[in-house]
Amino acid sequence: MIHLRRARADERQVLEDFQHAAYARTETAVGARAIPLEWDYGAILEDCEVWFDEDADGLHGVLILRAMPDRLFLESIATAPAAAGSGRGRLLLAATFDRARELGFDRVGLITNSLNPALAWYKRAGFTVDQEDPRPGRVVLHLSARVPEPGQDREGDV
């Protein structure tokens, strides 16, 4: 079970520290700087919905969502290193689809590095590649998925 709450502007350092820890394994796997670690988190907190998955034991996950004209954009889905493989990522993705439905969107989009080990998980969860964007040192993939009906399970786990 996850317990989501909106992050506050004064929690910027908590957010940055969590993202750095969570994306360290992705950076190792892809051999490049993770895109979310290049962001200005002050701007992210102003422009996006930032959700913390936390309980009495601490912060376990972060969702960063941005409403776009035609979809909800999943800027970041991150789990604590200790939560890897626990199913928390699947629950966070389900919360993303729930939020998309709440906001009236039928699609969720995201970008990822073509070498990201989570790419296969995204595909099992219903995401397809819409576009490949070659950049220096990486290929950025633009993916999207139709928002499933409430209660419809998606395969996969991060």
N, C-alpha and C positions, 0 to 999 in steps of 0.2 A: 504494500500500500504506500502511496505517496501523499505527502501533505504539502500542497503548493500555496505559496503566498507571494504577493508582489514585492519585489525588492524596493528598497527606499534609496533615494539619492545619496544618503549618507553612508550607504553600504558599498560604495564604489570599490574600495580597497578589498573588501571581502570578495566581491565579484571578480576582480582582477586576479587575486591570489588563487581563487578556485579555478578559473579558466586556465591559468598557467599550469597548475597541477594536473588538471583533467586532460589538457591537450599535449602534455609531454609525451605520452605514449604514441599519439598520432604523429607528432613531429619525428619521433624515432622511426616509425614505420615508413613514412613518406620521404624522409631525408630532406625536409624543407620546413620553413616556418609555417605554422598553422595560421590560416587566414584570420581566424578570430583573435589571434594574439597581436595583430597589427592594428586593431581598432582603438579608438578613443572611447573608453567606457563611460565617460561623462556624457558624451553625445548619445551613446547607446541607451543609457538610462533615461535620457530626455525623449528620444525618438521611438523607442521600442517598448514592448511589454517584456519586462524581465521577471521571471518567476523562479523562486527558490523552492526546491524540494528539500524540506528539512523537518527534523523532529528533535526530540530531546537529545539524541545522540549526535546531532550536528547536521551540516549541509551535505546532502547526498547527490544533488543534481541541480542543473540550471537549464532553463529554457529561455531563449531570447527570440521573441516573435515580432514581426513587423507586418502591419496591415498594408497591403498593396491594393491597387485598383481592382485586380482580378483574382487575387489569391492571398492567403496568409503565407508569409515567407518565414521559414524556420531558419533564422540567422545562426542559431547555435543550439545544439542539444549536447549536453555534457554531463558525465557522471564522474563522481569521485573515483580515483583509482581503486579504492577498496571495494567499490560497488560494481566494478567491471564483471560482467557475466552473471549478475544477480537478477536480471529482469527489470532493473530500474529503467534502463533505456527504453524498453518496450512500453512501460507505463508512462514515461515522459512523452513518447511519441503518441500514445493514445490520448494523453491530455492535450497535445497539439491538435489532433483531429477534433477533439471535443471543443476546443476553443475556436477552431475554424468554423464549426457548425454554429456555435453561439454567435459568431460575428457574421454569419450568412455566406461564408465562402464554401465553394465546392472543390477547391484545389488547394494543396499545400506545395510550396516550392522550396528548394534549398540548393546550395552549391556545395561541392566537395572536391577535393583533390582526387584525380583518377587513381592514385595509388593508396587512397585511404582504405584500410581493411574493413571499415564499416560500409563500404559501397555495396557489397553483397547483401548485407543486412537491409540496407535501404531498398534494394531491389526486391528482396523477399517481402518487404513491407508494402510493396505496390508502387514504388517510385520507378520511373523510367527516365532515361537520359533524353533531354530535349535538345541539348546543344553541347558541343565541346568547344572550349575556349583555350587554345594554347597560349601560355604566357611564359616568360622566362623562368626556367626551372620547374615548371609544373604544367599540367593540363587541368583546367578547372572545368568540372562537369556541372551543368545546370540540369537539375532533376525536378520532376513534379509528380504528384500522385493525386488521384481523385479521393476526396474525403469519403471514407466508408460510412455506411448507415450506422446509427448508434447500435452498439453491441456486436457489430461485426468484427470478428477477430482478425488481426493481421499476424502473419507468420514472422518469426525472427526474434532475436534478442541481442542486445549489445553487451 
